[in-house]
Amino acid sequence: MTPGQDRAWQVSLWRLFALGGAALVAGLALDAVPQCLLAAAAGGLLLQLWRLRQLQRWLHGRSRRPPIDDAGIWGSIYRGLHRSHRTALASKRRLVHLLRAFRTTAAALPDATVVMDDDGRILWFNDAASRLLGLSYPQDVGGHFSNLVRSPRVTAWLEAGDGESLLDVPAPTDDALRLGLRLIPYAAGQRLLVARDMSKLMQLEQVRRDFVANVSHELRTPLTVVHGYLDLIEPEQLPELEPILHELRTQSRRMTQIVEDLLTLSRLEAQDSLPEERVAMAAMLRTLKREADALSQGRHAIVVEAADEADLLGSTKELHSAFSNLVINAVRYTPNGGTIRIRWAPRDGGRVFSVVDTGQGIAPSHLPRITERFYRVSTSRSRETGGTGLGLSIVKHVLQLHQAHLTIDSEVGVGSTFSCVFGPERILQPAPVGEEA
């Protein structure tokens, strides 16, 4: 309790004692002490009720000044309430100012912004939402987003709510506009949907893809000619140029492999789906082991571990390309005497294809970018082993087309584990004898 409050209580108590003393003196003078004390008590009670009525009218009224200002407890209460009222009013003004600034800023954003509750009902949206999503203010406020923006793909994405962005969505107002959608938890029971016009970015990406595909295709023929002529030159004919010819052949083959990988990536990026067939994993594992043995030339121990004989639903050609890339990388980057394990095992109703090596490992700082095209952990190591920097990009794209994903666990000096994780919908029971593909 503050000194001011102590003083207010003292003043009020002294007033009470004074009233009682006056009533007692009057009662003695009139020989009616009980009556005078009772009248004083009733008067004090009526005064307090009058003060309470004043407080009630002040609290429910619009007056900004306290109705009384005295040194007693009621004056202290009024002053305290008045200070609290002014503080709350100032806070309210600041919040209103911030809310107006937020709405002004959000309204000026080029991205469509929609605030929804957990059921998908629209609580608020900015001007860009009208332009990109076709929402109309105020009639669409309170409506269900899926009923106003009719798109089965968007509806399924909203219901899933997995946090992943949704790309390449045609705008309801213009099919030529392509949107990227993102759903962000906003507050308790609310979500923030942000839609961005990705048309120019997608056009630039398509230009890049076409450029890479066209250049790669055009480079294939001259590289084939150069490689062919180099093969016609026998080292015995020009012994003094043998080291140069060897390097030329090596680099021409590496360049040819880069071109082929770029064409493969361009083809995968242009596809929305792949042919689906039964992929016989037992035969796939045997093929991968033969390829690893041929590349290793006895320098590594190649081990296949198959926990069951389940098959996959997908493209045999593309999956072999992805799995083979992982196996070849393990052989290339594992020192002589190391062990490479090729595993096929169940996990959470699905299956995991893993390649485990005892190589040098990968530092954690490289893992987020290792699937980017041409990204290299070590340029010198890639040149020594003949890597193109495109293998893991091909693996990532192949898995995405199979609704699967790649996980990488690595420790420097211990080794790495590359795992292709497939969901239950891609798993097939082993084919009967005689039907294996």
Residue pairs with C-beta under 8 A, 6 or more apart in sequence:
4 76
5 76
7 71
8 71
8 72
8 73
8 75
8 76
9 73
11 71
11 72
11 73
12 72
12 73
12 74
15 72
16 44
19 40
19 43
19 44
20 37
20 40
22 40
23 36
23 37
23 39
23 40
24 33
24 36
24 37
26 36
27 33
27 34
27 35
27 36
27 37
30 36
51 68
51 74
54 67
54 68
55 67
55 74
55 77
55 78
55 81
57 67
58 66
58 67
58 78
59 81
64 85
64 86
65 82
66 75
66 78
66 79
66 81
66 82
67 78
68 74
68 75
68 78
69 75
69 78
69 79
103 126
106 113
106 126
107 126
107 127
108 127
109 126
109 128
110 128
110 196
110 197
111 128
111 194
111 195
111 196
111 197
112 125
112 126
112 128
112 129
112 131
112 132
112 133
112 179
112 193
112 194
112 195
112 196
113 125
113 126
113 128
113 129
113 192
113 193
113 194
114 122
114 124
114 125
114 126
114 129
114 133
114 135
114 145
114 192
114 193
114 194
114 195
115 122
115 123
115 124
115 125
115 186
115 190
115 191
115 192
115 193
116 122
116 123
116 145
116 190
116 191
116 192
116 193
117 123
117 189
117 190
117 191
118 189
118 190
118 191
119 144
120 144
120 145
120 146
120 158
121 142
121 143
121 144
121 145
122 135
122 140
122 141
122 142
122 143
122 144
122 145
122 148
123 141
123 142
123 190
124 141
125 133
125 135
125 137
125 140
125 141
128 195
129 135
129 195
130 136
130 137
131 173
132 171
132 173
132 177
132 179
132 195
132 197
133 148
133 149
133 171
133 172
133 173
133 195
134 148
134 149
134 171
134 172
134 173
135 148
135 149
140 148
145 158
145 193
146 154
146 155
146 158
149 172
150 172
151 169
151 170
151 172
153 166
153 169
154 166
154 169
154 181
157 166
157 181
157 183
158 183
161 183
161 191
163 183
165 180
165 181
165 182
166 180
166 181
166 182
167 180
167 181
167 198
168 178
168 180
168 198
168 202
169 178
169 179
169 180
169 181
169 195
170 177
170 178
170 179
171 177
171 178
171 179
171 197
176 199
177 197
177 199
178 197
178 198
178 199
178 202
179 195
179 196
179 197
179 198
180 195
180 196
180 198
181 193
181 194
181 195
182 193
182 194
182 195
182 196
183 191
183 192
183 193
183 194
184 191
184 192
184 193
184 194
185 191
185 192
186 192
209 266
209 269
209 270
212 262
212 265
212 266
213 262
213 263
213 266
213 267
213 270
216 259
216 262
216 263
216 266
217 263
219 255
219 259
220 256
220 259
220 260
220 263
223 252
223 255
223 256
223 259
224 256
226 252
227 249
227 252
227 253
227 256
230 245
230 248
230 249
230 252
231 249
233 245
235 242
235 245
235 246
238 245
250 386
253 386
254 386
254 388
257 386
257 388
258 388
258 390
261 388
261 390
261 391
261 394
262 390
264 321
264 390
264 394
265 373
265 390
265 393
265 394
265 397
268 318
268 394
268 397
268 398
268 401
269 397
271 401
272 401
273 401
274 314
274 315
274 318
274 401
274 402
275 315
276 313
276 314
276 315
277 313
277 314
277 315
277 316
277 437
278 311
278 312
278 313
278 428
278 431
278 437
279 311
279 312
279 313
279 314
279 315
279 316
279 319
279 437
280 311
280 316
280 431
280 436
280 437
281 306
281 309
281 310
281 311
281 312
281 344
281 353
282 306
282 309
282 430
282 436
283 436
283 437
284 316
284 319
284 320
284 323
285 304
285 306
285 342
285 344
286 304
287 320
288 304
288 320
288 323
288 324
288 327
288 342
289 302
289 304
289 342
291 324
291 327
291 328
292 300
292 302
292 327
292 328
292 330
292 331
292 340
292 342
293 302
295 328
295 331
295 332
296 302
296 331
296 340
299 336
299 337
300 331
300 334
300 336
300 337
300 338
300 339
300 340
301 338
301 339
301 340
302 340
302 342
303 339
303 340
303 341
303 342
304 341
304 342
304 343
305 341
305 342
305 343
305 344
305 345
306 343
306 344
306 345
307 343
307 344
307 345
307 346
308 344
308 345
308 346
309 430
310 344
310 346
310 351
310 427
310 428
310 429
310 430
311 427
311 428
311 429
311 430
311 431
312 319
312 351
312 402
312 422
312 426
312 427
312 428
313 425
313 426
313 427
313 428
314 402
314 426
315 398
315 401
315 402
316 437
318 398
318 401
318 402
319 398
319 402
321 394
321 398
322 394
322 395
322 398
322 399
322 420
323 353
323 355
323 420
325 391
325 392
325 394
325 395
326 355
326 391
326 395
326 418
326 420
327 340
327 342
327 355
328 391
329 355
329 387
329 391
329 392
329 418
330 340
330 355
330 356
330 357
330 359
330 416
330 418
331 340
332 385
332 386
332 387
333 357
333 359
333 360
333 381
333 385
334 340
334 357
334 358
334 359
334 415
335 358
335 359
335 360
338 357
338 358
338 359
338 415
339 357
339 358
340 355
340 356
340 357
340 358
341 354
341 355
341 356
341 357
342 353
342 354
342 355
343 352
343 353
343 354
343 355
343 356
344 351
344 352
344 353
344 354
345 351
345 352
345 354
346 352
347 421
348 424
349 423
349 424
349 427
350 421
350 422
350 423
350 424
350 426
350 427
351 422
351 426
351 427
352 419
352 420
352 421
352 422
353 419
353 420
353 422
354 417
354 418
354 419
354 420
355 417
355 418
356 415
356 416
356 417
357 415
357 416
357 417
358 414
358 415
359 415
359 416
360 412
360 413
361 410
361 411
361 412
361 413
361 414
361 415
361 416
362 370
362 377
362 408
362 410
362 412
362 416
363 377
363 412
364 410
366 375
366 377
367 408
367 410
369 375
370 377
370 392
370 408
371 392
371 393
371 395
371 396
371 406
372 393
373 389
373 390
373 393
374 389
374 390
375 389
376 382
376 387
376 389
381 387
382 388
382 389
392 406
395 406
395 418
395 420
396 406
399 405
399 406
399 420
402 422
402 426
403 423
403 425
403 426
404 420
404 421
404 422
404 423
404 426
405 420
405 421
406 418
406 419
406 420
406 421
407 418
407 419
407 421
408 416
408 417
408 418
408 419
409 416
409 417
409 419
410 416
410 417
431 437
